[in-house]
Amino acid sequence: MARKKKVKETDPTKQGRMRQLVETYKMSREGDKVIGWWMLGTFVVFAALGFCLFYFVFPGDGVISLVLSIIGALLIGLLAMMVVFSRRAQRAAFNRLEGQLGAGARALTLLRRGWKTDEMVGFTKQQDMVHRVVGPPGIVLVGEGNPHRLRQLMTSERKKHERVAHETPIHEVVVGNDEGQVPLPKLVKHIQKLGRKVKPAELTDILNRLKALDAQRPKLPMPRGPVPTSTKGMRGQMRQNMRGR
Protein backbone atom coordinates (compact mmCIF):
# COMPACT_ATOMS: atom_id res chain seq x y z
CA MET A 1 0.00 0.00 0.00
CA ALA A 2 1.37 3.36 -1.02
CA ARG A 3 2.00 5.84 1.74
CA LYS A 4 -0.33 8.78 1.91
CA LYS A 5 1.45 12.03 1.24
CA LYS A 6 1.44 14.21 4.29
CA VAL A 7 -0.61 17.35 3.77
CA LYS A 8 1.16 20.55 4.77
CA GLU A 9 -0.66 22.35 7.58
CA THR A 10 -1.60 25.88 6.50
CA ASP A 11 -3.67 26.99 9.48
CA PRO A 12 -1.33 29.09 11.68
CA THR A 13 -3.30 28.19 14.81
CA LYS A 14 -2.46 24.49 14.25
CA GLN A 15 1.18 24.93 13.28
CA GLY A 16 4.09 24.52 15.66
CA ARG A 17 5.63 27.55 17.34
CA MET A 18 8.76 27.50 15.18
CA ARG A 19 6.69 27.13 12.01
CA GLN A 20 4.58 30.11 13.03
CA LEU A 21 7.71 32.21 13.53
CA VAL A 22 9.06 31.27 10.11
CA GLU A 23 5.78 32.03 8.35
CA THR A 24 5.40 35.33 10.18
CA TYR A 25 8.96 36.31 9.24
CA LYS A 26 8.42 35.46 5.56
CA MET A 27 5.21 37.46 5.44
CA SER A 28 6.73 40.44 7.25
CA ARG A 29 9.80 40.49 5.01
CA GLU A 30 7.59 41.08 1.98
CA GLY A 31 6.70 44.51 3.34
CA ASP A 32 9.79 45.16 5.44
CA LYS A 33 12.94 44.21 3.54
CA VAL A 34 15.30 45.20 6.36
CA ILE A 35 13.56 43.35 9.18
CA GLY A 36 16.31 40.69 9.15
CA TRP A 37 19.06 43.30 9.56
CA TRP A 38 17.15 44.96 12.39
CA MET A 39 16.82 41.62 14.18
CA LEU A 40 20.50 40.79 13.67
CA GLY A 41 21.69 44.21 14.80
CA THR A 42 19.47 44.13 17.86
CA PHE A 43 20.74 40.69 18.83
CA VAL A 44 24.39 41.68 18.49
CA VAL A 45 24.05 44.93 20.45
CA PHE A 46 22.02 43.54 23.34
CA ALA A 47 24.03 40.31 23.49
CA ALA A 48 27.18 42.39 23.87
CA LEU A 49 25.55 44.50 26.59
CA GLY A 50 24.35 41.35 28.32
CA PHE A 51 27.80 39.80 28.24
CA CYS A 52 29.35 42.92 29.77
CA LEU A 53 26.65 43.01 32.42
CA PHE A 54 27.16 39.43 33.51
CA TYR A 55 30.95 39.33 33.16
CA PHE A 56 31.95 42.63 34.75
CA VAL A 57 29.12 43.43 37.15
CA PHE A 58 28.39 40.07 38.78
CA PRO A 59 31.16 38.52 40.87
CA GLY A 60 33.02 35.41 39.80
CA ASP A 61 35.92 34.38 37.62
CA GLY A 62 37.16 31.48 35.57
CA VAL A 63 35.30 29.20 33.16
CA ILE A 64 32.02 29.23 35.11
CA SER A 65 31.81 33.02 34.98
CA LEU A 66 32.55 33.00 31.25
CA VAL A 67 29.90 30.35 30.53
CA LEU A 68 27.26 32.17 32.58
CA SER A 69 28.10 35.42 30.81
CA ILE A 70 27.69 33.80 27.39
CA ILE A 71 24.37 32.23 28.37
CA GLY A 72 23.12 35.53 29.78
CA ALA A 73 24.23 37.37 26.65
CA LEU A 74 22.36 34.92 24.39
CA LEU A 75 19.16 35.16 26.44
CA ILE A 76 19.17 38.97 26.53
CA GLY A 77 20.03 39.17 22.83
CA LEU A 78 17.24 36.76 21.85
CA LEU A 79 14.70 38.54 24.02
CA ALA A 80 15.51 41.94 22.52
CA MET A 81 15.50 40.48 19.00
CA MET A 82 12.03 38.94 19.48
CA VAL A 83 10.62 42.24 20.77
CA VAL A 84 11.89 44.03 17.65
CA PHE A 85 10.60 41.21 15.45
CA SER A 86 7.12 41.36 16.97
CA ARG A 87 6.81 45.14 16.59
CA ARG A 88 8.13 45.34 13.03
CA ALA A 89 6.02 42.35 11.97
CA GLN A 90 2.92 44.04 13.30
CA ARG A 91 3.85 47.31 11.59
CA ALA A 92 4.37 45.49 8.28
CA ALA A 93 0.95 43.87 8.60
CA PHE A 94 -0.73 47.22 9.26
CA ASN A 95 0.97 48.70 6.21
CA ARG A 96 -0.50 45.92 4.09
CA LEU A 97 -3.94 46.44 5.59
CA GLU A 98 -3.90 50.21 5.09
CA GLY A 99 -6.67 51.28 2.74
CA GLN A 100 -8.28 47.84 2.51
CA LEU A 101 -11.95 47.25 3.14
CA GLY A 102 -12.54 46.15 6.72
CA ALA A 103 -8.99 46.95 7.89
CA GLY A 104 -10.30 48.54 11.09
CA ALA A 105 -12.29 45.43 11.97
CA ARG A 106 -9.23 43.25 11.51
CA ALA A 107 -7.13 45.54 13.70
CA LEU A 108 -9.76 45.29 16.46
CA THR A 109 -9.06 41.55 16.75
CA LEU A 110 -5.92 42.54 18.65
CA LEU A 111 -8.10 43.46 21.63
CA ARG A 112 -7.75 40.70 24.18
CA ARG A 113 -9.85 39.36 27.04
CA GLY A 114 -12.44 41.74 28.46
CA TRP A 115 -13.44 43.19 25.08
CA LYS A 116 -16.32 42.20 22.80
CA THR A 117 -16.04 43.24 19.15
CA ASP A 118 -18.90 43.12 16.62
CA GLU A 119 -18.04 43.83 12.99
CA MET A 120 -20.24 45.94 10.72
CA VAL A 121 -23.12 46.71 13.05
CA GLY A 122 -23.86 49.54 10.61
CA PHE A 123 -23.00 50.01 6.95
CA THR A 124 -23.91 51.79 3.73
CA LYS A 125 -24.14 50.64 0.12
CA GLN A 126 -20.93 52.58 -0.54
CA GLN A 127 -19.09 50.21 1.86
CA ASP A 128 -18.81 52.64 4.76
CA MET A 129 -19.08 50.69 8.01
CA VAL A 130 -19.32 51.01 11.76
CA HIS A 131 -17.95 48.38 14.14
CA ARG A 132 -18.76 48.13 17.82
CA VAL A 133 -16.46 47.39 20.73
CA VAL A 134 -17.78 46.82 24.24
CA GLY A 135 -15.28 46.95 27.07
CA PRO A 136 -14.10 48.93 30.10
CA PRO A 137 -14.68 52.36 28.45
CA GLY A 138 -18.28 51.40 27.61
CA ILE A 139 -19.43 51.22 23.99
CA VAL A 140 -16.99 52.32 21.29
CA LEU A 141 -18.31 52.86 17.75
CA VAL A 142 -15.50 52.57 15.22
CA GLY A 143 -16.18 53.92 11.75
CA GLU A 144 -14.21 53.51 8.55
CA GLY A 145 -15.00 54.87 5.12
CA ASN A 146 -15.93 58.26 3.68
CA PRO A 147 -15.90 60.83 6.52
CA HIS A 148 -18.96 62.70 5.24
CA ARG A 149 -21.13 59.59 4.91
CA LEU A 150 -19.77 58.23 8.17
CA ARG A 151 -20.94 61.28 10.09
CA GLN A 152 -24.59 60.48 9.43
CA LEU A 153 -24.07 56.73 9.91
CA MET A 154 -22.27 57.22 13.23
CA THR A 155 -25.00 59.56 14.47
CA SER A 156 -27.66 57.02 13.55
CA GLU A 157 -25.82 54.20 15.32
CA ARG A 158 -25.23 56.31 18.40
CA LYS A 159 -28.95 57.04 18.72
CA LYS A 160 -29.81 53.36 18.34
CA HIS A 161 -27.36 52.38 21.07
CA GLU A 162 -28.48 55.15 23.39
CA ARG A 163 -32.03 53.82 23.26
CA VAL A 164 -31.06 50.39 24.60
CA ALA A 165 -28.06 51.37 26.75
CA HIS A 166 -28.67 55.00 27.59
CA GLU A 167 -26.66 54.92 30.84
CA THR A 168 -23.55 53.49 29.17
CA PRO A 169 -20.81 55.85 27.90
CA ILE A 170 -20.63 55.80 24.10
CA HIS A 171 -17.44 56.81 22.26
CA GLU A 172 -16.98 57.47 18.55
CA VAL A 173 -13.76 56.76 16.69
CA VAL A 174 -13.09 57.18 12.97
CA VAL A 175 -10.19 55.29 11.41
CA GLY A 176 -8.02 57.36 9.08
CA ASN A 177 -5.05 59.69 8.75
CA ASP A 178 -6.89 63.01 8.59
CA GLU A 179 -7.34 65.47 11.43
CA GLY A 180 -9.56 64.12 14.19
CA GLN A 181 -9.15 60.53 12.98
CA VAL A 182 -7.14 57.67 14.46
CA PRO A 183 -4.49 55.95 12.27
CA LEU A 184 -4.96 52.22 11.85
CA PRO A 185 -1.75 51.21 13.73
CA LYS A 186 -2.83 53.29 16.74
CA LEU A 187 -6.47 52.19 16.80
CA VAL A 188 -6.20 49.52 19.48
CA LYS A 189 -4.07 51.62 21.85
CA HIS A 190 -6.40 54.58 21.38
CA ILE A 191 -9.41 52.49 22.41
CA GLN A 192 -7.59 51.00 25.38
CA LYS A 193 -6.73 54.49 26.62
CA LEU A 194 -10.35 55.63 26.73
CA GLY A 195 -10.40 54.73 30.41
CA ARG A 196 -12.38 52.41 32.66
CA LYS A 197 -15.92 53.66 33.00
CA VAL A 198 -17.78 50.35 33.14
CA LYS A 199 -17.28 47.65 35.75
CA PRO A 200 -16.76 44.06 34.55
CA ALA A 201 -20.01 43.00 36.22
CA GLU A 202 -21.92 45.58 34.15
CA LEU A 203 -20.61 44.34 30.79
CA THR A 204 -22.90 41.31 30.78
CA ASP A 205 -25.96 43.50 31.23
CA ILE A 206 -24.82 45.83 28.45
CA LEU A 207 -24.26 42.93 26.04
CA ASN A 208 -27.69 41.51 26.83
CA ARG A 209 -29.30 44.86 26.05
CA LEU A 210 -27.49 45.03 22.72
CA LYS A 211 -28.73 41.59 21.65
CA ALA A 212 -32.20 42.95 20.96
CA LEU A 213 -30.71 45.68 18.79
CA ASP A 214 -28.51 43.25 16.88
CA ALA A 215 -31.37 40.86 16.24
CA GLN A 216 -32.89 43.42 13.87
CA ARG A 217 -29.74 43.82 11.77
CA PRO A 218 -28.81 42.00 8.55
CA LYS A 219 -25.52 40.16 8.73
CA LEU A 220 -22.88 40.65 6.04
CA PRO A 221 -19.61 38.68 5.77
CA MET A 222 -16.43 40.62 6.41
CA PRO A 223 -13.39 40.33 4.13
CA ARG A 224 -10.51 38.65 5.89
CA GLY A 225 -6.79 39.31 6.17
CA PRO A 226 -3.92 38.82 8.68
CA VAL A 227 -2.79 40.84 11.65
CA PRO A 228 0.15 39.43 13.62
CA THR A 229 -0.81 39.72 17.26
CA SER A 230 2.60 38.61 18.48
CA THR A 231 5.33 36.18 17.57
CA LYS A 232 2.78 33.40 17.89
CA GLY A 233 1.69 34.07 14.32
CA MET A 234 -1.61 35.21 12.87
CA ARG A 235 -5.05 35.22 14.36
CA GLY A 236 -7.95 33.28 12.82
CA GLN A 237 -8.80 32.88 9.17
CA MET A 238 -7.73 36.43 8.33
CA ARG A 239 -4.02 35.52 8.52
CA GLN A 240 -4.15 33.05 5.67
CA ASN A 241 -5.65 35.20 2.91
CA MET A 242 -3.02 37.93 3.05
CA ARG A 243 -0.27 35.54 2.04
CA GLY A 244 -1.65 35.29 -1.45
CA ARG A 245 -1.87 39.04 -2.00
N, C-alpha and C positions, 0 to 999 in steps of 0.2 A: 504493500500500500504506500502510495506516494505521500510524503509529508506535506501537510498543509502549510503554505507560506504564511509566515507571521505578518499580520496586518499592523502597520505602523500606527501607533496611537497619536491622534491629532488633537484630542481634547486636552488643553493645558491643565485642567483640574485633575486629570487622571495620569498625567505624566509624572516622572520622578523629579525630585528637586533639581538635580543637575541638568536634566533635560529642559526644564522650565527656564533655567538661567541661560542656557545656550540659545534657546528660541527667542527669549527676550532680548538678548544681546544682538542677535542677527536682525531682528526687527528694528531695534533702536539704531543700529548702525546704518540702516537705509536712510534715516533722516538726520543722523548725527555722525558724520564721517570720522570725527576725531575723538569719539567716545573711548576708543581703545587707548589712545595716547593719554587721555585724561586719567583713565584708570591706572595705567602703568606709572605715570608721573606721581599720582597720589600715593600709590603703594610704595614707591621708592622713597619719597620724602618722609612719609610717616613711619616707615620701617626704620629709616635711619634715626629719626627722632626717638623711636621706641628703643632702639639699641642703646643709644646714648643714655636714655633715662634709666634703663635697667643696669647698664654696665658701670656708669659713673655715680649714680645717685644711691642705689641700693648697695649695702655692704656685701663683701665677699670677694674672693679671688680664685684664680685657677680655672680648671676646665669646667667645673660646675657653674661658676659665674658666667663663663662665656656661653655655655649651652643655654642657660636660662635667659640670657640677654638675646640670643638668636631667636628663641621661641617667642619671647615677648615682642620682639621686633616684627616677626611674621604675623602674630595675632593683631597687633595694632595696625600694621600695614593693610592686612586683609579687611579689617573692620572699616577703616577709612575708605578703602577702595570700593567696598560694597555700598557705602553711603553715597558716594559720588555716582556710582553706577545706577542706583535706584532713582536718584534725582534727575539725572540726565536722561534716563530711559523714560521717565514720566513726562519730562519736557518734550522729548521727541514725539511721544504719543499725542500730546496736546497739539503740537504743531501740525500733525497729520489730520487731526480732527477739526482744526480751525476751518470754519466756513462750511462744514458739512451739516446736512440736515440731521437734527437730533443730537448734535455734539454736546449740548448742555445736559441732556438727559443721561448721556453716557458718562459725563464727568461726575454727575451726582451719585453714581454707583460707588464712588470712593468714600462716601459717608458710611461709617461703620455702625456698630450696635447703638441702639437708642434713637435711630432715625428711620422714618418711613417715607419712602419716595414713591410717588405715583406719576408715571409719564403721561404727558398729553391729556391732562384733565380738561383742557380747553384748546381749541384750534380753529383755524380758518381755512378756507379753500386755497388760499395762497401759501399754505404751509407755515404760517405763523403758529406758534404753540406755546402753551403755558403748562409747566410741570409743577407739582406740589410736593413740598417736603414738610413733614411734621416731626418736630423734635423739641429740644429744650427751649428754643426761642419762641415756639408756638407754631403757626402756619406760615410757611415761606412759599410765595408764588414766584416761580422762576420763568421768565419769558425769553423767548428767542425768536428772532424774525425781524420784520420791518418795524422800526420804532413807532411809526405813526399808526399802523394797524394794531400794534401791540397795546398801545395806550387804551384803546377802547376795549380790547379783549381782556386786559388786566383789570380794568374797572369793573367789567361785567363779572369776572370771576371773583373779585373781591366782594362784591355785593352778595353773590350766591353763598360764599363761605360765611359771611357775616350773619346771614339769616339762620344758619344751622349751628354756628359756633361764635356767637356775637361777643362772648366774654374772652375769647382767645385772641392774643395779639396776632396780627396778620402783617407780614412784611412782603414787600415787592422788590424783586431783583430782575434786572434785564441784562442778559449776557451780550457783551459786545465790547468794542474798543473805543467807542465815542464817550463824550463827557456824560457823567452820570450813570454809565454802564460798568459792569464788572467783567474784566477779561476772563476768558475761559480757564486759563491756568490758575486763576485766583478765586474761582467760584466757590469751591469747597471751603477754603479758609475763610472767605467772606461770610458765608452762612454760619460757620462754626463760631464766628466772633460776634454774632448778633446777640449773644447773652443767654442767660438762663431765666426765662420768664414763666416757664411751665414746669410743674413738678412731675416726676416720672409717673406718679399715681394718676395724674390727670390726663396723661396721653391716651390711655385706653378709652376714656370717656370721649375725648375729642375724636378719635378714630371711629368710634361707634356712631357719633353724630354725622360724620362725613360719609358713612356707608349709604345713607339714604340719598344723599346728593349724588353720589357716584352711580347709584343704581339707575339713574335717569340718563346717564351719558352713553353715547355710542363708543365702542372700543375700536381703536385703530392700531395696527401693528407698528412698532417703532423700528426704523433701520438700525442695524447693529454694527458695532466696530469695537476695537480694543482700547482699553486704558490700563496700563500697568499700574497696579495698586502698590506693588512693592517688588522685591526680587523674587517673589513666589511665582510671578508670571502674570497672566491676564485673568480677568474676571469674567466668567460666564461665556455665553456664545459670542458676545461682541468681540472677543479677542481674536477669534479665528478668521473672520471675514476681512480684517484689515491686511492680513498677510498677502492676499491676492491683489491688493490695489497698488 
